[in-house]
Amino acid sequence: MVKKNSITIDIICLNWSNETQNKKINKIMELKKKYKEIIPRNISQLLLTDFSHLMGEFYEMQSSFLITRYKFHNSLETASIINSLITCVHLSIVRQRERYLDHDLSLKNFFLNLENLPDRNTTALKIVQIVNSTSIPKETVRRKLKKCGEQGFVSTNKYKEYYWVINDSRKDSFVTIMKKDIKALTRFTFNVSNLLNLNLNSKLIENEIELNFSFYFYHFLSCQISWLKMWQNKIKDIDLILITLQAIIPAMQFSDKNQNIKDLGLDNLHTLLGKTNKAYEISDASISAASISEITGIPRATCIRKLDTLVNLEMLIRDNKTKRYFLNQSTSGRTKNIMTKNNVSLTINIFADFLSIILNALIRKK
């Protein structure tokens, strides 16, 4: 992005007199030297070296994101499908800047942007496109889209493509969810920026995301779609990830406060979760079907069934006396299916790309 902007500025410079041009070019070169672009690898390394703190924040952000979607749609598969359609809306809104550079991309202007899109077909997807972006089985996508149509979340065009719609009664709920997302994203981005010594304040980050809402949420939702697709391919049930997060978060919080681990990397980060000691066992780092149901909105009976699935996958262990669930104390067991090095690495890489985009944009804004 810096390169594109630099090329554009250099072209404009050609219209100036030679003397003015040389002064401007020298100034541009000074700014280029001063500006250090944040690359995804920087973010990935940071997330690994401060894993217990930053990834704890990351898991909380993801938990909040998934819970709001589950409660809104009663299904994370449905939410993943809707996210694909909303991402197309954001992209179409961002592309309005191809015609008008100062086009308002803000959250405040979102519904007006939606109404004024010149062609809703640009936001529509065929079933096969949704299947490819989510990895949800075709018949499941077809069934979910039919139900979403009945509920007024999607509509179709003459080409049998689906696009997202929202009625007036749901707009306030949508804005509430978006503002919750923005706050969670702001908190996580701020913590990352602090460790990179970028000197960004949280209010600046929050205001910037709201001001250029469609730009940031096009990238944010694209990351979420990729992340959920990864889990759909690996374990076929993304509800399990939401429940797993509820077990990981208290364990991460406990580890962050009580473990003094340095130089944590991909090769040893799995030793952090589920440390065997009595303090851990009597801490709040455990979950129950009732607590999961209350937090996520997933019915208690479903929680019990899915918790037992996670026990069979060796991610969790069940205490028969208390009927509470802990992260499996056996690293080798816990890392067979979900907390594998590859899964953690893929997660970090997916969101490192997004964070590099948002941080570079914020640095230029500042």
C-alpha positions in Angstrom: 0.0 0.0 0.0 2.9 2.3 0.8 4.4 1.5 -2.6 1.2 2.4 -4.5 0.8 5.7 -2.6 4.4 6.5 -3.3 4.1 5.9 -7.0 0.9 8.0 -7.2 2.7 10.9 -5.4 5.7 10.6 -7.6 3.5 10.8 -10.7 1.9 14.0 -9.4 5.3 15.4 -8.8 5.9 15.3 -12.6 3.5 18.3 -13.0 5.6 20.5 -10.7 8.5 22.7 -11.7 12.0 21.0 -11.5 12.9 23.0 -8.3 9.6 22.3 -6.5 9.7 18.7 -7.7 13.1 18.1 -6.3 12.1 19.5 -2.9 9.0 17.4 -2.8 10.8 14.2 -3.8 13.4 14.8 -1.1 10.6 15.2 1.5 8.9 12.0 0.3 12.2 10.1 0.6 12.6 11.4 4.1 9.1 10.2 5.0 9.8 6.8 3.4 12.9 6.4 5.6 11.0 7.4 8.7 8.1 5.1 8.0 8.7 1.4 8.8 6.1 -0.8 7.4 4.7 -3.5 9.8 4.8 -6.8 8.0 2.8 -9.9 9.0 6.0 -11.7 10.2 6.5 -9.0 12.8 3.1 -9.7 14.2 3.4 -13.5 14.1 6.7 -13.3 16.1 5.1 -10.9 18.6 2.1 -13.2 19.2 4.4 -16.1 19.8 6.8 -14.3 22.1 4.1 -12.9 24.3 1.7 -15.8 23.8 0.0 -16.0 27.2 -1.0 -12.4 27.2 -1.7 -11.5 23.6 -3.3 -14.7 22.5 -5.4 -14.6 25.7 -6.7 -11.2 24.4 -7.1 -12.7 20.9 -9.2 -15.6 22.2 -11.4 -13.2 24.1 -12.0 -11.2 21.0 -12.9 -14.4 19.1 -15.1 -15.6 21.8 -17.0 -12.3 21.8 -17.3 -12.4 18.0 -18.7 -15.9 17.9 -21.1 -15.5 20.8 -22.8 -12.5 19.3 -23.2 -14.3 16.0 -24.5 -17.5 17.7 -27.1 -15.6 19.8 -28.2 -13.6 16.7 -28.5 -16.6 14.3 -28.7 -19.6 16.7 -26.0 -21.3 14.5 -22.4 -20.5 13.8 -22.8 -22.2 10.3 -25.5 -19.7 9.5 -23.4 -16.9 10.9 -20.5 -18.0 8.7 -22.7 -17.9 5.6 -24.1 -14.5 6.5 -20.5 -13.2 7.1 -19.6 -14.2 3.5 -22.5 -12.2 2.2 -21.8 -9.1 4.4 -18.1 -9.2 3.3 -19.3 -8.8 -0.3 -21.4 -5.7 0.8 -18.3 -4.1 2.5 -16.2 -4.7 -0.6 -18.8 -3.1 -2.9 -19.0 -0.1 -0.6 -15.2 0.3 -0.5 -15.1 0.1 -4.3 -17.2 3.3 -4.4 -14.0 5.1 -3.7 -12.9 4.2 -7.2 -15.4 6.8 -8.4 -15.3 9.2 -5.5 -12.2 9.3 -3.3 -13.9 10.9 -0.3 -16.7 8.4 -0.2 -17.9 7.9 3.4 -17.1 4.4 4.6 -18.2 5.0 8.2 -20.4 2.8 10.4 -22.7 5.8 10.7 -23.1 5.9 6.9 -23.3 2.1 6.4 -27.1 1.7 5.9 -27.1 4.7 3.5 -24.2 3.1 1.6 -26.2 -0.2 1.5 -29.3 1.5 0.1 -27.3 3.4 -2.5 -25.3 0.6 -4.0 -25.7 0.9 -7.7 -26.0 -2.9 -8.2 -26.9 -5.4 -5.5 -25.8 -8.2 -7.8 -22.2 -7.2 -7.0 -22.9 -8.3 -3.4 -24.5 -11.6 -4.4 -23.0 -15.1 -4.3 -24.0 -18.5 -5.7 -24.3 -21.4 -3.4 -21.1 -23.0 -4.7 -19.2 -19.8 -3.9 -20.4 -19.9 -0.3 -19.5 -23.5 -0.1 -16.0 -22.8 -1.3 -15.5 -19.8 1.1 -16.8 -21.6 4.2 -16.3 -25.4 3.5 -19.8 -26.0 4.9 -21.5 -28.9 3.0 -23.6 -27.8 0.0 -26.9 -29.2 1.2 -26.4 -27.5 4.6 -25.7 -24.2 2.9 -28.8 -24.6 0.8 -30.9 -25.4 3.8 -29.5 -22.6 5.9 -30.1 -20.1 3.0 -33.7 -21.1 2.7 -34.2 -20.6 6.4 -32.4 -17.2 6.2 -34.7 -16.2 3.4 -37.8 -17.0 5.4 -36.3 -15.0 8.3 -35.6 -12.0 6.1 -31.8 -12.1 6.2 -31.1 -12.9 2.6 -32.8 -12.4 -0.8 -32.1 -13.8 -4.3 -31.8 -12.4 -7.7 -32.8 -13.8 -11.1 -29.5 -15.6 -11.4 -30.3 -17.6 -8.3 -27.6 -15.8 -6.3 -28.0 -14.8 -2.7 -27.4 -11.4 -1.1 -27.7 -10.0 2.4 -30.5 -7.8 3.5 -31.5 -6.2 6.7 -34.9 -4.8 7.8 -35.4 -1.7 9.9 -36.2 -3.6 13.0 -32.8 -5.3 13.0 -30.7 -2.3 12.3 -30.2 -1.2 15.9 -29.1 -4.8 16.9 -26.7 -4.8 14.0 -25.1 -1.5 15.1 -24.8 -2.8 18.7 -23.0 -5.9 17.5 -20.7 -3.9 15.3 -19.8 -1.5 18.1 -19.1 -4.5 20.4 -16.8 -5.9 17.7 -15.0 -2.6 17.2 -14.3 -2.3 21.0 -12.9 -5.9 21.1 -10.9 -5.3 18.0 -9.6 -2.0 19.4 -8.5 -3.5 22.7 -6.6 -6.3 20.9 -5.0 -4.0 18.3 -4.0 -1.5 21.1 -2.2 -4.2 23.0 -0.3 -5.3 20.0 0.6 -1.8 19.0 1.9 -1.1 22.5 4.3 -4.0 22.3 5.5 -2.7 18.9 6.1 0.7 20.5 3.8 2.4 17.9 2.5 5.0 20.4 -1.2 4.7 19.3 -4.0 5.4 21.8 -7.1 3.3 21.9 -9.5 6.2 21.1 -7.6 6.9 17.9 -7.9 3.2 16.9 -11.6 3.0 17.7 -12.4 6.2 15.9 -10.4 5.2 12.8 -12.2 1.8 12.6 -15.6 3.5 12.9 -14.7 6.2 10.4 -13.5 3.7 7.8 -15.8 0.9 8.9 -16.3 -0.9 5.6 -12.6 -1.0 4.8 -11.6 -2.5 8.1 -14.5 -4.9 8.4 -14.1 -6.2 4.8 -10.6 -7.4 6.0 -11.8 -8.4 9.5 -14.6 -10.6 8.2 -12.4 -12.0 5.5 -10.1 -13.2 8.3 -12.9 -14.6 10.3 -14.2 -16.5 7.2 -10.7 -18.0 6.6 -10.4 -18.9 10.3 -13.8 -20.6 10.5 -13.2 -22.4 7.2 -9.9 -23.8 8.7 -11.8 -25.2 11.6 -14.7 -26.5 9.4 -12.2 -28.5 7.4 -10.4 -29.8 10.5 -13.2 -30.8 12.9 -16.4 -30.3 10.9 -18.2 -28.6 13.9 -17.3 -25.0 14.6 -19.5 -24.9 17.7 -16.7 -27.0 19.3 -14.3 -24.1 18.8 -16.6 -21.7 20.6 -16.8 -24.1 23.6 -13.1 -24.7 23.5 -12.4 -21.0 23.8 -14.4 -20.9 27.0 -12.0 -23.4 28.4 -8.9 -21.8 27.0 -9.6 -18.2 28.2 -9.7 -18.9 32.0 -6.6 -21.1 31.6 -4.8 -18.4 29.7 -5.8 -15.8 32.3 -4.5 -18.1 35.1 -1.3 -18.8 33.3 -0.7 -15.1 32.5 -1.1 -14.2 36.2 0.7 -17.2 37.8 3.2 -18.6 35.3 6.5 -16.8 34.6 7.3 -18.1 31.2 9.8 -16.4 28.9 10.9 -17.0 25.3 7.6 -18.8 24.5 7.5 -19.9 20.9 5.6 -22.3 18.6 7.7 -25.3 19.8 6.9 -24.9 23.5 3.7 -22.8 23.7 1.6 -26.0 24.2 3.2 -26.5 27.6 1.6 -23.3 28.7 -2.0 -24.5 28.7 -3.1 -27.1 31.2 -0.2 -26.9 33.5 -0.5 -29.6 36.2 -0.5 -28.1 39.6 -2.9 -27.9 42.5 -3.3 -24.2 42.2 -4.5 -24.6 38.7 -6.9 -27.4 39.6 -8.7 -25.4 42.3 -8.7 -22.2 40.3 -11.5 -20.9 38.1 -9.8 -22.4 35.0 -12.6 -24.9 34.5 -16.0 -24.9 32.9 -19.4 -26.6 33.1 -22.2 -27.3 30.7 -24.4 -24.8 32.6 -21.8 -22.0 32.5 -21.1 -22.6 28.8 -24.8 -22.5 28.0 -25.3 -19.2 29.9 -22.3 -17.5 28.3 -22.8 -18.7 24.7 -26.5 -19.2 24.3 -26.0 -22.8 23.2 -28.7 -25.1 24.8 -27.4 -27.0 27.9 -28.1 -30.4 26.4 -26.2 -29.5 23.3 -23.3 -28.2 25.5 -23.1 -31.5 27.3 -23.0 -33.5 24.0 -20.3 -31.2 22.6 -18.2 -31.1 25.8 -18.2 -34.9 25.7 -17.0 -34.7 22.1 -14.1 -32.5 23.2 -13.3 -35.1 25.9 -13.2 -37.8 23.2 -10.9 -35.6 21.2 -8.7 -35.3 24.3 -9.0 -31.5 24.4 -10.8 -31.6 27.7 -11.0 -33.9 30.7 -14.1 -34.3 32.9 -14.0 -34.4 36.7 -16.7 -36.9 37.6 -17.2 -35.5 41.1 -17.8 -31.9 40.2 -18.9 -32.6 36.6 -16.7 -29.7 35.5 -14.3 -29.7 32.6 -10.6 -28.8 32.4 -8.1 -28.5 29.6 -6.4 -31.9 29.3 -3.3 -31.9 31.5 -1.6 -34.2 29.0 0.1 -32.0 26.4 0.3 -35.0 24.0 -3.4 -35.7 24.3 -4.5 -32.1 24.0 -2.5 -31.3 20.9 -3.7 -34.2 18.8 -6.7 -32.5 17.2 -7.3 -28.8 18.2 -4.2 -27.3 19.9 -1.8 -28.6 17.3 1.2 -26.5 16.3 -0.1 -26.3 12.8 -3.5 -25.1 13.9 -2.1 -22.4 16.2 0.4 -21.3 13.5 -2.3 -21.0 10.9 -4.5 -19.0 13.2 -1.7 -16.6 14.0 -0.8 -16.2 10.3 -4.4 -15.5 9.3 -4.8 -12.7 11.8 -1.2 -11.4 11.5 -2.0 -10.4 7.9 -5.1 -8.5 9.1 -3.2 -6.8 11.9 -0.5 -5.6 9.6 -3.1 -4.0 7.4 -4.8 -2.2 10.3 -1.6 -1.1 12.0 0.0 0.3 8.8 -3.2 2.2 8.1 -3.2 3.6 11.6 0.4 4.6 11.4 -0.2 6.5 8.2 -3.3 8.1 9.7 -1.3 9.2 12.7 
